[in-house]
């Protein structure tokens, strides 16, 4: 990935907001081992502003799609309030193994971050955890897979991965919650498909839609996506 390639992935740009189609595999923050991250490319995303944009939220490294950045401090504060109040519309697409118990539904499963003795951290379902709610809808199915639309009503780490797994339909390519050997089945099939930002009172919301990445297209086609 080069700065020029990342510039070509801008989905929306105005004075306040930049929405980027983040590629899977790109960290939004530097990793513990000094891995490269989005920050390495921000100087190439100034677009004539006085300073580079900054993250308004985050996506997991393995998730592709709509990532929102604020282009100045005032915009960042407004975006922060929208995300904190749950006013940002977020829609994800996932390709999962198997079929959920119903064509649409709601998962209400609190999540807790734990630190195992073996080191690192993990998220697990736990009644003592933070509230986590996801609505889902089946958009298509085929070849032992389902194509789901996911609407997270909260924004917990690994929420969609765990909630899909709790339905008995882990996301394909999930190395943590997908079941034994699932991480060997290619990149994570999770896309931040669209985002809607009611940033300005009395004006239409800002919105963007990310195209399916190459690693999801064959599976989506098998589930009926044209």
N, C-alpha and C positions, 0 to 999 in steps of 0.2 A: 504493500500500500504506500502510495506517495501522496504528498500534499495536493498535487494536481488531481489525482484520482478521487481524493476525498472531496475536493471542491465540486467535482462533477456529481457528487451524491447529495448535494443540497436540495431539499424538497421545497423549502420555503425560506424566503429572506425578505425582511423589511427592516425598518429603523430599530425595532425593539427585539425581534426574535429571529433566530436561525433554527430551522429544523433540519436535521441531518438524517440520512439513511445510513445508520451505523452498520458496518459489516460485521458479521459474526467473527469472533476471535479477537476483536479489538477491545482491550481494556479501556474503561473510561477513567480509571485512576491507576497510577503506577502500582505494579504488583510488588509483593514482599521480596521478590528476588531481583528487583530492578528491571522487570520487563517493560518494554515500551508501552505507551498508552496514547489515548486521544490527545493528551496534553502536548505531546511531541508535534502534533499537527496544527494546533490552534493558531500559531503565528501565520499560517497560510489561510486562515478563515477570517481575517480582519475585515475584508471588503470595505476598505476606506474608513473604517472607524478608528478612533484614537487608541483603542486597545483591543485585544482579542476577546471573543465571546467566552462565557463561562457556563458550566453545566447548571441547569435548573433542576435536574433530577438525574437518575442513573439507570443504566441497563446492565444486566449481567454481561460478562465477556462473550458468552456463547449465544446471546440473543441478538438478532439483527432487527433493523427497522428504525422507527421514528424516535429520535433523541432530540430533546428541546434544549437550546442554549439561549441565554440572555445576552444581549449585545452591549448593555451598560447596566450600572448598578440599580437604577430606578426600575428598569424592566425586570432584573433578577429578583428584586424584592416583591414585585407584583406577581411574578411567576411562582415564587416561593409560597406566597399566601394561597394562590389557587391550588397548588399541589397539596399543601397542608390541610386545606379545607375540603379536599375531595371534589373540587369543582372542575377538574380536568377530565375530559372524556378520553378514555383509553380503550382501544380494542386490539386484541391480539389474535393471531391465527396460530394454531398448533396442529401438527399431525401426530396422532397418538396410536399406540398399539391397542387393538381391540375396539370395543364399542361401549360407551357409557350406558348406565342403566335406564336412561330416558333421553328423549330427543332434545330436551332442554332442562335446565335445573339450576340449583344454587348450592354452592358448597360454603358452609359456615364452619370453619375449622381453625381454632386458634393455633398460633405457631410460636415456638420457643427456641431461642438460640442457645445452644449448649456447647461447652468446651470439653470434649472427651480427654481422658488421661493420655491418650495416644498423641495428642496435639491437634492443632487446627480447630475448626469449629464446624458445627452442623446445625441445621434447622430441623426440628421435629414437631409433629402435632402434640399439643399439650394443653389441657384445660387452663393451666396457669399462664399460658402464653398470651401474646398480643392478639386482639381480634383480627381475623382475616376472612374476607368474604369474596367469593368469585361467582359470577353468573356465567353459565356456558350454554351454547347452542350448537347442535350438530349441523354442519353445512353440507356434509357429504360423507360417503363411506365406500370402501372397496379394498380388496386384497388384504383383508384382515386389519385394516386401519380405519381411523375416523379423522375427519377434518373438522376441528372445533373452532368456533368463535368464542373468545374468552373476554369477559369484561370484569377486571379486578376493581372492586369497590374500596379496597384498601391496598396499600403498597408495601407488603412485607417481602423481605428477601426470600427468594425461591418460592414465593407463594404459588405461582401458577404450576410449577413443577410438582410441588407436593399435593396441591389440590387435584391435579389430573391423576396423579398416582393413587390418591385416596379413592377415586372413582373406579379403580381397577384398570385405568387406561393411561399408563405412563407415557410421557412425551418421548418420541423416538429420538435416539441419540443422547439421552440424559445419562451421564455417567454416575450420578449420585442417587437418583430416586427412580431410575428406570428398570431396576431389576438386574439380576446377574447377567453380565455380558452386554447389556444394552449400550453401554458407552462405546462399544466397538462398532456400532452400526452407523458411523458417520456423524456429522455435526448435528447439533441440537435443532430439531424442527420447530422452532418457536420464533415468530415474527411479531414485532410491535407494529401491527398493520396500520393503525391510524391514531391520530391524536387531535383533540379539539380544545382550544384555549379561549375561553371568554375573557380576553384580556382588557378590552375597552368597552366601557358601559355605553349602551346605545348603538354599538356597531356590531356587525356580524362577527362571530368567533373566527379566530385563526385556525386553520385546519390543514392537515397534510396526510397523505396516504403513501405508504411504502410498498414497492412491488415485491412479490415473493423472490427470495434469493435463489440462486441456481441450485443449491443443495436441497431445496424443498419442492422444486417444480415437478419432478417425476412423481413423488408421493402425492402431491396435491392433485395431479392429473389422474392418478389411480383412484382418487376419491371423488372425481367428478368435476374438478376445477378446469375450466377451459382457458 
